[in-house]
Amino acid sequence: MRRAERRAAPEPARVPSGDRPTYPSDEGLS
């Protein structure tokens, strides 16, 4: 359960970066 919670946090932040053009700076800055 702890692994799913840690992966769910960093995953949604990176998924919207490429899937949605709303966080294009997030991926470029990271």
N, C-alpha and C positions, 0 to 999 in steps of 0.2 A: 504493500500500500504506500509505503514511503517512496518507493522508486517511481511509482505512477504519479505521485504528487509533484515530485521534483521535475519530472520529464514534462508534465502537463504545463508547468509554468514557462520554461524556456521554449517549449515547442510552439505554443500559441503566439508567442512574441515573434518568432521567426516565420511562422506560417503566413501570417497576415502581411509580413514584409514582402514576400514574393507573390503571394496570392492576391493581396490587396495593395494598390499603389498609395495606401494611406500612410504606411510607415517605410517609405523608400530610404529615408535618411537613417532609420534605425539600423538597417542592414549595412549601409555604407559606412556609418560611424563605427559599428561593431567590427 
